[in-house]
Amino acid sequence: MFADGDLPDRPELLVRAASLWLGGDLVACHSTAAVLWGFDLRGGEAAGTDVLHFLGPADIDNRRLSGLQVHPSSLGTDDAVLHRGIWCTPPARTACDVVRLSASIDGLATLDAALRGGTCDREDLADACARQRGLRGVVRLGRLIPCADAGAESPMESRMRWRFLAGGLPAPRVQVEVTDGWRRHRLDMGWEDVLVGAEFDGLESHMTRQQLTADRDRHNWFTDRSWRLLHFTATDVYRQHERMVAAVARHLGNPRRTIMVL
């Protein structure tokens, strides 16, 4: 296979070249397949290509080369599908593989992104999870799938929601729409029965004067309608999550918290 040297290093070109170089009937998997399906969390189409992951027969040597890794698979590769010119694991299986082997806080974000992309639905994920029974991390995966929601609009919103669920709070509804008949706004997530909303704020330092004015007007609009809006950042999600969950719990009326192992 030859390609013009001036072409950008698109994932499909890199993966196809690596597959040809390795030889054999290999299938793109894990984060490499997630990039091809469009739900890798690490930012852009070039993400996930630092190490390219392939699946081979169960008896294949687990060869780890510079930037390439071939995984033996007890599940086989009969379900591989041709996508963007490359044989790869199906989207639901790919999402399940990534979640099983990634940090807990990223699991829900991956499942949300997979559903949002429309390449699979929750039933597909549940079926893929069932086929992976006995593999490492599959129990945690099974607990997360019912919590996944295609409405989540960013990985950080998903991670924040995961903190609330893992902290034992009632599940919030994502993308809550509030309207007064002529004006409407959406919240990242909220508990409508008690009119409490939670918003993830990113890149606060880059907010312009115009954006700040619109944000304060929006906040006051919700306050006038008896909503309590709580704003959190990446620092809260990653470093101060216990305080964040406790703050939300107070505004929810300190509901009885059932800690979930997610």
C-alpha positions in Angstrom: 0.0 0.0 0.0 1.3 3.4 -0.9 0.1 6.9 0.0 1.1 10.4 -0.8 3.6 11.6 1.8 1.8 15.0 2.0 -1.4 13.4 3.2 -2.2 14.0 6.9 -1.7 11.2 9.3 -5.4 10.2 9.5 -6.2 7.3 11.8 -7.4 5.0 9.0 -4.2 5.5 7.0 -2.0 4.8 10.1 -4.0 1.8 11.1 -4.1 0.3 7.6 -0.4 0.7 7.2 0.3 -0.9 10.6 -1.9 -3.8 9.8 -0.2 -4.5 6.5 3.2 -4.2 8.2 2.3 -6.6 11.0 0.7 -9.1 8.5 -1.9 -11.7 9.3 -5.6 -11.4 9.8 -5.6 -8.7 12.4 -8.6 -6.5 13.6 -8.3 -3.0 15.1 -9.6 -3.0 18.7 -9.7 -1.1 22.0 -8.8 2.6 21.7 -7.7 2.3 18.1 -11.2 1.0 17.1 -12.8 3.7 19.3 -11.0 6.4 17.3 -12.4 4.9 14.1 -15.9 4.7 15.5 -15.7 8.3 16.8 -15.9 7.9 20.5 -12.3 7.9 21.8 -12.2 10.4 24.7 -8.6 11.7 24.3 -9.3 14.5 21.9 -9.6 14.4 18.1 -9.0 12.0 15.3 -5.3 11.7 16.1 -6.1 10.5 19.6 -5.6 6.8 20.4 -2.9 6.4 17.7 0.1 6.7 20.1 -0.3 2.9 20.5 -2.2 1.0 17.8 -4.1 -2.0 19.1 -5.0 -5.1 17.1 -6.8 -8.3 17.8 -5.5 -11.6 16.6 -6.2 -15.3 17.1 -6.3 -16.6 20.7 -2.9 -18.4 20.1 -1.0 -15.5 18.7 2.2 -14.3 20.3 1.4 -11.1 22.2 3.9 -9.0 20.4 4.5 -5.5 21.8 6.4 -3.4 19.3 7.1 0.3 19.3 3.7 1.9 18.9 2.0 -1.4 18.1 0.3 -4.0 20.3 -1.3 -7.3 19.2 -3.8 -8.8 21.7 -4.8 -12.5 21.6 -8.6 -12.8 21.9 -10.5 -15.6 23.6 -13.6 -14.2 22.0 -12.3 -14.4 18.5 -12.7 -12.0 15.6 -15.7 -13.5 13.7 -17.8 -10.4 14.6 -15.3 -8.0 13.0 -16.8 -5.4 10.6 -15.3 -3.4 7.8 -15.4 0.3 8.7 -13.6 3.2 7.0 -11.8 0.5 5.0 -10.5 -1.2 8.1 -11.5 -4.4 9.9 -12.3 -3.6 13.5 -14.3 -4.8 16.4 -18.0 -3.7 16.3 -18.8 -0.4 18.2 -20.6 -2.0 21.2 -17.8 -4.5 21.7 -15.2 -1.8 21.3 -16.9 0.4 23.9 -17.1 -2.5 26.3 -13.4 -3.3 25.8 -12.4 0.3 26.4 -14.5 0.6 29.5 -13.3 -2.6 31.1 -9.7 -1.6 30.8 -9.9 2.2 31.5 -10.2 4.2 34.7 -13.6 4.0 36.4 -14.3 7.7 36.0 -13.9 7.4 32.2 -16.2 4.4 31.8 -19.5 6.3 31.8 -18.1 8.9 29.5 -17.1 6.3 26.9 -20.5 4.6 27.0 -22.3 8.0 26.7 -20.1 8.9 23.7 -20.8 5.6 22.0 -24.5 6.0 22.4 -24.3 9.7 21.3 -22.5 8.7 18.1 -25.5 6.4 17.2 -23.3 3.4 16.2 -24.9 1.3 18.9 -27.7 1.4 21.5 -27.9 0.3 25.1 -29.2 -3.2 24.1 -26.1 -3.7 21.9 -23.9 -2.7 24.8 -25.7 -5.1 27.1 -25.4 -8.0 24.6 -21.6 -7.2 24.2 -21.2 -7.1 27.9 -22.9 -10.5 28.3 -20.5 -12.0 25.7 -17.6 -10.7 27.8 -18.7 -12.4 31.0 -15.7 -13.6 33.0 -13.3 -11.0 31.6 -11.6 -8.4 33.8 -13.7 -5.4 34.6 -17.0 -6.8 33.2 -18.9 -6.6 36.4 -18.2 -2.9 36.7 -19.1 -2.5 33.0 -22.5 -4.2 33.6 -23.3 -1.7 36.4 -22.5 1.2 34.2 -24.5 0.3 31.1 -27.9 1.1 32.6 -26.6 4.5 33.6 -25.4 5.5 30.1 -27.2 8.3 28.3 -26.8 9.5 24.7 -27.9 13.0 25.8 -24.7 13.8 27.6 -22.9 16.3 25.5 -19.3 16.1 26.7 -17.0 13.7 28.5 -16.6 16.0 31.5 -20.4 16.2 31.9 -20.4 12.4 32.0 -17.5 12.3 34.5 -19.3 14.7 36.7 -22.5 12.6 36.5 -20.4 9.5 37.4 -19.2 11.3 40.5 -22.8 11.9 41.6 -23.9 8.3 40.9 -20.8 6.8 42.6 -21.5 9.1 45.5 -24.9 7.6 46.0 -27.0 10.6 44.7 -30.2 10.0 42.8 -29.5 9.9 39.0 -30.0 13.3 37.4 -31.6 13.8 34.1 -29.3 15.0 31.4 -30.0 18.1 29.2 -33.0 19.3 31.2 -35.0 21.8 29.2 -36.7 24.6 31.0 -39.1 27.0 29.2 -41.5 29.8 30.2 -43.4 29.7 26.9 -41.2 32.1 24.9 -37.7 31.6 26.3 -36.0 28.3 26.9 -32.7 27.1 28.3 -31.1 23.7 28.9 -29.1 22.5 31.9 -26.3 20.0 31.7 -28.2 17.9 34.2 -30.7 18.4 36.9 -33.1 17.0 39.5 -36.4 18.4 38.3 -38.5 17.3 41.3 -36.5 19.7 43.6 -35.4 22.2 40.9 -31.7 21.7 41.3 -29.4 21.9 38.3 -25.6 21.1 38.0 -23.5 22.6 35.2 -20.0 21.8 34.2 -18.0 24.9 33.4 -14.9 24.6 31.2 -12.4 27.2 30.1 -13.7 29.8 32.5 -10.7 32.0 32.0 -11.5 32.4 28.3 -15.0 33.7 28.9 -15.5 37.0 27.0 -17.4 40.0 28.5 -20.3 39.2 26.1 -20.4 35.5 27.2 -20.2 36.5 30.9 -23.2 38.9 30.4 -25.2 36.1 28.7 -24.2 33.6 31.4 -25.3 35.8 34.3 -28.6 36.7 32.5 -29.2 32.9 32.0 -28.4 32.2 35.7 -30.7 34.9 36.9 -33.5 33.6 34.6 -33.3 30.2 36.3 -33.2 31.8 39.7 -36.3 33.7 39.0 -38.0 30.4 38.3 -36.9 28.9 41.6 -34.1 26.8 40.2 -30.8 26.5 42.2 -27.9 26.2 39.8 -24.6 24.7 41.0 -21.5 25.2 38.9 -18.5 22.9 38.9 -15.1 22.7 37.2 -12.6 20.0 36.4 -10.9 20.7 39.7 -14.2 19.8 41.5 -14.6 16.6 39.4 -11.1 15.3 39.8 -9.8 16.8 43.1 -12.7 18.0 45.2 -15.4 15.5 44.3 -16.4 14.6 47.8 -17.1 18.2 48.6 -18.9 18.6 45.2 -21.2 15.6 45.9 -21.9 16.8 49.5 -22.9 20.2 48.2 -25.4 18.7 45.7 -26.7 16.4 48.4 -27.5 19.3 50.7 -29.4 21.1 47.9 -31.3 17.8 47.2 -32.4 17.7 50.9 -29.8 15.2 51.9 -31.4 12.1 50.4 -30.5 8.7 51.7 -27.4 7.9 49.7 -26.8 4.4 48.3 -23.2 4.1 47.5 -22.7 2.3 44.2 -19.5 0.5 43.2 -19.0 2.0 39.8 
